[in-house]
Amino acid sequence: MVVYNRLIYYRERKITRKVQRLNMQLTLIMDANKTDTWTYHTKKNIFKVISKQDLTETLYTPFDFSQLYDRDDFKKIQKAITNIQNRETLSETLTVKSAPNKDGLVKCYEITLSVLHRNRHDMPSEILGTQRDITLEQQRAENTRKLMLRYHTVFNSSLVDMIYYDADGYLADLNDKACETFGVKNPQALLDRQMKMTDIPSYREMDVRTIEHTQLSSITDISQTKATDERVPEVTRQGKIYYEVMLGPIRNEDNQLYGVIAAGRDITEMVESTHKQKEASKLIEKRTKDIQQYIRDINYSLRISEARLVNYYPDTHELEILSDLTETGKRIAQLHAVALIHSDDRPKAKHLILHMDKRRLGTISETLHTKLPDKQGRDIYLNFNLMPITNHDGIVTHYFGLLRNDTEMSYTEMRLQEETAKAQEEEQLKNAFLLNMSYELRVPLHAVIGFADLFKTEHSLEDEPIFANEIKKNTDVLLNLINDILFISRLDAHMIEYNYEVHDFATLFDSWCQHGWSETSNDARKIINNSYKSLRVKIDKHNLGIAIEKLCNYVGLSTNEGLIKSRYEYLHDELIVIVDSTDGGMDLEDATKMFDRFVSDGKNKRIGTGLDLPIVKEMIEQMGGTIDVLSEPDKGSSFFIALPCEMIDFERKIVI
């Protein structure tokens, strides 16, 4: 018994040491793997947690044990235990979160549940749970996920082409911008085919293993490359491409190559734009030389024809005369210029200056007798041919034209007139013939003689259309017709802007009527009946003025004698304007067609340009008003304009 007792004692000690050694090994393993173990007794409904340090056991009720985990995740643990108890599964693995500790930190565990013991009915009586702390792994995975998300965000949203090749030089990724640049419609097919970096013509001589940071600029004819060496069928772009790219290798701390990133951009449009700019610069240089040659030709023509270029500036009331386009012209003040004109022609000169100071449209062609003597001691006659120059708003900025010495031609005309007068005394038929010839010659002589002489001298072929145009230039009627066509076209397109402001109609009405009658030359007597001292109404001053001036001009042109009378009144929120004439007139059928375009009066005679009344009617109607006419043959016509407008105040004239 003593021997047997000692034998058992030594065996127990050996077993105890082995158990201790195994427990130490288990503790080390659990600590190294950051693993905890616990069991769940199905019958007692008790959780038992085994300490890693000394393998001691701590008992927990389900409620106490649930406080160690997130509430929803503990429900997942209970459901997994139930599945094992019901023998639906042999084991389960799930990821759960712990309850926050006192610092608010939450850990993440991977729990594996399996059967530890079974009862005699082979039902699970005790379930083993091993949980491993995977908080750091989850954090690293989350950081990796966020890093990849940032990488893909930057890579795909970049405004330049981003292409990534792996360490072996195979295409690993490319963004949408690169697909757009090269016309790649199926990028996944390109990635699946494992295209190599050396398939790109610009990279074929490169070794991906020794590549360094490199910036390249290349010119590639994609169409030619695909026709001779098709390596990238997914590229659908055609033609020549100018491309700029920066290649950068990606290496780790040990200088091992991870891959190569290529950041590039298509500079084809920029390069082609530069080429176009250079071509444009050459074209501008050529045009500049042509203009300089043109200026030299004009200067030569001015010199041999003794003509001068002239500008008149209404702002400064100065006349500028140039004999050379490359030099500054001589400026003469308005009063000084008038003082140089002969007394017989001063009224005519003042009328021309007034015409230009008021910035009226229409060309000016007039010959003035000056007090300046020529080499033969004769008074010089100067012919002015000026045209208005307008800005983009249609406002006249200055007048430009040609000043020509017509002394010889004027004296020739005077001699012709003298010879004609003498011939009239000798023979009436001959005198009549000479008179008609003088009249017929007077009109074309001004333009034909001067410019015909220029054709005989050395000149540029580019100047011949200018000389011919001056010889055949249109009359003032044609210019007015063109202006009216443009104006009525703008009316038809509703491009005229109407700005309604408060103005004194009483002070404007007289000037509008007089201006409308200023170009009419007839024996008719003109009367303006203005019964208001002041009538302030809200109107469009500019456009209403044009309408009244054109109406007065039309009535003036259609009246040869008798009386022309204009008047107005404000009644029932409408401004009524009436223009009467006691000459002409037409029957009712013709009167209804007066506002049609390009129609004649009842006598088959067109008055003005044929667009005056249609323009007036369209303008008045666009301002919300109406226009009508009453006419009777040989008794005259009456035009009525009714324009709705707001009256601010008025003051009538006192009639004694």
Sequence and secondary structure as in RCSB ss.txt:
>XXXX:A:sequence
MVVYNRLIYYRERKITRKVQRLNMQLTLIMDANKTDTWTYHTKKNIFKVISKQDLTETLYTPFDFSQLYDRDDFK
KIQKAITNIQNRETLSETLTVKSAPNKDGLVKCYEITLSVLHRNRHDMPSEILGTQRDITLEQQRAENTRKLMLR
YHTVFNSSLVDMIYYDADGYLADLNDKACETFGVKNPQALLDRQMKMTDIPSYREMDVRTIEHTQLSSITDISQT
KATDERVPEVTRQGKIYYEVMLGPIRNEDNQLYGVIAAGRDITEMVESTHKQKEASKLIEKRTKDIQQYIRDINY
SLRISEARLVNYYPDTHELEILSDLTETGKRIAQLHAVALIHSDDRPKAKHLILHMDKRRLGTISETLHTKLPDK
QGRDIYLNFNLMPITNHDGIVTHYFGLLRNDTEMSYTEMRLQEETAKAQEEEQLKNAFLLNMSYELRVPLHAVIG
FADLFKTEHSLEDEPIFANEIKKNTDVLLNLINDILFISRLDAHMIEYNYEVHDFATLFDSWCQHGWSETSNDAR
KIINNSYKSLRVKIDKHNLGIAIEKLCNYVGLSTNEGLIKSRYEYLHDELIVIVDSTDGGMDLEDATKMFDRFVS
DGKNKRIGTGLDLPIVKEMIEQMGGTIDVLSEPDKGSSFFIALPCEMIDFERKIVI
>XXXX:A:secstr
 HHHHHHHHHHHHHHHHHHHHHHHHHHHHHHHTTEEEEEEETTTTEEEEE TTT  EEEE HHHHHTTB HHHHH
HHHHHHHHHHTTS SEEEEEEEB   TT    EEEEEEEEEEE TTS EEEEEEEEEE HHHHHHHHHHHHHHHH
HHHHHHH SSEEEEEETTSBEEEE HHHHHHHT S HHHHHHTT BGGGSGGGTT  TTT  SEEEEEEEEHHHH
HHH    TT    SEEEEEEEEEEEE TT  EEEEEEEEEE HHHHHHHHHHHHHHHHHHHHHHHHHHHHHHHHH
HHHHHTEEEEEEETTTTEEEEES TTS  EEEEHHHHHHTB GGGHHHHHHHHHHHHTT  S EEEEEEEEEE T
TS EEEEEEEEEEEE TTS EEEEEEEEEE HHHHHHHHHHHHHHHHHHHH HHHHHHHHHHHHHHHHHHHHHHH
HHHHHHS   GGGHHHHHHHHT   HHHHHHHHHHHHHHHHHTT      EEEEHHHHHHHHHHHHHTT  SS E
EEEE  EEEEEEEE HHHHHHHHHHHHHHHHHH SSSEEEEEEEEETTEEEEEEEESS    HHHHTTTTSTT  
 TTS   TTS HHHHHHHHHHHTT EEEEEEETTTEEEEEEEEE EEEEEEE    
